[in-house]
Amino acid sequence: MQNTPMPLSVAPSLASPAVRPPQGCDVDVWDIDLDTAPADAITLLDDAERARAQAFVHSHHRQRYIAAHAAMRRVLGRYLGVPPKVLQFDLGPYGKPALQQTPGTPSLHFNLSHSGNRALLAVGGCQPLGVDLEAVRPGVPDPALTALVLTQDERRQYDELPPAQRTLAFFSLWARKEACMKAVGLGLALEPGSLHVGLDLAPQSLQIPPSADRIELTVLHGPDGFAAALAVEGGIGRITRHRLDSACGSWH
Ligand SMILES: CC(C)(COP(=O)(O)OP(=O)(O)OC[C@H]1O[C@@H](n2cnc3c(N)ncnc32)[C@H](O)[C@@H]1OP(=O)(O)O)[C@@H](O)C(=O)NCCC(=O)NCCS
């Protein structure tokens, strides 16, 4: 497995009509700057996404949601060789979006995570996956949150850390748990306190019902000030990082 630091490719692949989807257990991870979307990004969204966008109270939350979904559509559309706007999604029982399959199109798994002004989009060819990105916020967690999120063993390891290391350790652990919860599609329906990942950042393999396959979990390099993780059912091959931001000009 190779987890190469950014930037490996600054979106030049988007100039071609279609991008080759990741093969086997390989995963492409797209890093998206949500503050650089073009003003007309909303035109790429469908009615349901526009309705969700309109429901945000704060305009910067609305703009970042629009930017994340426009970027997701643009990247996925390139893999499939179709315009971003025509993509349609089905939702799993706990809300996990999946591309609607049409005959002749390659199977593509993806997962999106956004936090603050950044997003990560993970794209894989063969197995369900989950990605999580968390802006590290000072003062978090409080005791109620640690009680909710940590297993007893994790709590013991956490309490042994010097106080100055605890916030980062917590967000890293939270990102790794949430990546797993998203890979199996349960999201927060899987209680984080029932899932043990520990504080050790080494890649690991976990059995998480209802997934029959083992889940492979690894830390991702996030932007400065963020924790990030990737979990994939069945295993992780080569990870290739890409960046989608103002460097590639128009998103259309
Ligand atoms: C999925 C979930 C863990 C996301 O947590 P988060 O840290 O706030 O958000 P992230 O930015 O990491 O991920 C959000 C993205 O994950 C995807 N997602 C949503 N539900 C998901 C799920 N169950 N599994 C995996 N991915 C999911 C979506 O693409 C979503 O993006 P969007 O909100 O812009 O549409 C959390 O919102 C959750 O558990 N939701 C489930 C809600 C539920 O149980 N609904 C019941 C069905 S009615």
The ligand as an SDF file (V2000), in Angstrom:
LIG
                    3D

 48 50  0  0  0  0  0  0  0  0999 V2000
  -22.7280    9.6430    7.7360 C   0  0  0  0  0  0  0  0  0  0  0  0
  -22.3740   10.4360    8.9420 C   0  0  0  0  0  0  0  0  0  0  0  0
  -21.5300    9.5690    9.8630 C   0  0  0  0  0  0  0  0  0  0  0  0
  -21.6170   11.6630    8.4430 C   0  0  0  0  0  0  0  0  0  0  0  0
  -20.9390   12.3290    9.4240 O   0  0  0  0  0  0  0  0  0  0  0  0
  -20.2310   13.7650    9.2540 P   0  0  0  0  0  0  0  0  0  0  0  0
  -18.8990   13.7130    9.9120 O   0  0  0  0  0  0  0  0  0  0  0  0
  -21.1860   14.7730    9.7040 O   0  0  0  0  0  0  0  0  0  0  0  0
  -20.0740   14.0280    7.7200 O   0  0  0  0  0  0  0  0  0  0  0  0
  -18.9830   13.7080    6.6040 P   0  0  0  0  0  0  0  0  0  0  0  0
  -18.7040   15.0080    5.9860 O   0  0  0  0  0  0  0  0  0  0  0  0
  -17.8350   12.8900    7.0660 O   0  0  0  0  0  0  0  0  0  0  0  0
  -19.7950   12.7740    5.6010 O   0  0  0  0  0  0  0  0  0  0  0  0
  -20.9560   13.2410    5.0060 C   0  0  0  0  0  0  0  0  0  0  0  0
  -21.1310   12.5070    3.7080 C   0  0  0  0  0  0  0  0  0  0  0  0
  -21.1070   11.0940    3.9120 O   0  0  0  0  0  0  0  0  0  0  0  0
  -22.0220   10.4790    3.0050 C   0  0  0  0  0  0  0  0  0  0  0  0
  -22.9250    9.6970    3.8320 N   0  0  0  0  0  0  0  0  0  0  0  0
  -24.1490   10.0070    4.3290 C   0  0  0  0  0  0  0  0  0  0  0  0
  -24.6320    8.9610    5.0510 N   0  0  0  0  0  0  0  0  0  0  0  0
  -23.6940    8.0010    4.9990 C   0  0  0  0  0  0  0  0  0  0  0  0
  -23.6150    6.6880    5.5600 C   0  0  0  0  0  0  0  0  0  0  0  0
  -24.5880    6.1630    6.2890 N   0  0  0  0  0  0  0  0  0  0  0  0
  -22.4950    5.9630    5.3190 N   0  0  0  0  0  0  0  0  0  0  0  0
  -21.5050    6.4640    4.5850 C   0  0  0  0  0  0  0  0  0  0  0  0
  -21.5190    7.7050    4.0250 N   0  0  0  0  0  0  0  0  0  0  0  0
  -22.6060    8.4590    4.2420 C   0  0  0  0  0  0  0  0  0  0  0  0
  -22.6910   11.5980    2.2250 C   0  0  0  0  0  0  0  0  0  0  0  0
  -22.0160   11.7440    0.9940 O   0  0  0  0  0  0  0  0  0  0  0  0
  -22.4630   12.7980    3.0960 C   0  0  0  0  0  0  0  0  0  0  0  0
  -22.3440   13.9960    2.3550 O   0  0  0  0  0  0  0  0  0  0  0  0
  -23.5470   15.0570    2.3180 P   0  0  0  0  0  0  0  0  0  0  0  0
  -24.0160   15.2250    3.7210 O   0  0  0  0  0  0  0  0  0  0  0  0
  -22.9410   16.2840    1.7370 O   0  0  0  0  0  0  0  0  0  0  0  0
  -24.5780   14.4380    1.4390 O   0  0  0  0  0  0  0  0  0  0  0  0
  -23.6050   10.8650    9.7480 C   0  0  0  0  0  0  0  0  0  0  0  0
  -24.1950   11.9650    9.1380 O   0  0  0  0  0  0  0  0  0  0  0  0
  -24.6310    9.7670    9.8470 C   0  0  0  0  0  0  0  0  0  0  0  0
  -24.4640    8.7700   10.5100 O   0  0  0  0  0  0  0  0  0  0  0  0
  -25.7340    9.8860    9.1910 N   0  0  0  0  0  0  0  0  0  0  0  0
  -26.6780    8.7960    9.2060 C   0  0  0  0  0  0  0  0  0  0  0  0
  -28.0110    9.3670    9.3770 C   0  0  0  0  0  0  0  0  0  0  0  0
  -28.9950    8.2440    9.5040 C   0  0  0  0  0  0  0  0  0  0  0  0
  -28.8080    7.2850   10.2330 O   0  0  0  0  0  0  0  0  0  0  0  0
  -30.0630    8.3680    8.7920 N   0  0  0  0  0  0  0  0  0  0  0  0
  -31.0420    7.3580    8.8390 C   0  0  0  0  0  0  0  0  0  0  0  0
  -31.6830    7.2070    7.4960 C   0  0  0  0  0  0  0  0  0  0  0  0
  -33.2000    8.0630    7.5090 S   0  0  0  0  0  0  0  0  0  0  0  0
  1  2  1  0
  2  3  1  0
  2  4  1  0
  2 36  1  0
  4  5  1  0
  5  6  1  0
  6  7  2  0
  6  8  1  0
  6  9  1  0
  9 10  1  0
 10 11  2  0
 10 12  1  0
 10 13  1  0
 13 14  1  0
 14 15  1  0
 15 16  1  0
 15 30  1  0
 16 17  1  0
 17 18  1  0
 17 28  1  0
 18 19  1  0
 18 27  1  0
 19 20  2  0
 20 21  1  0
 21 22  1  0
 21 27  2  0
 22 23  1  0
 22 24  2  0
 24 25  1  0
 25 26  2  0
 26 27  1  0
 28 29  1  0
 28 30  1  0
 30 31  1  0
 31 32  1  0
 32 33  2  0
 32 34  1  0
 32 35  1  0
 36 37  1  0
 36 38  1  0
 38 39  2  0
 38 40  1  0
 40 41  1  0
 41 42  1  0
 42 43  1  0
 43 44  2  0
 43 45  1  0
 45 46  1  0
 46 47  1  0
 47 48  1  0
M  END
$$$$
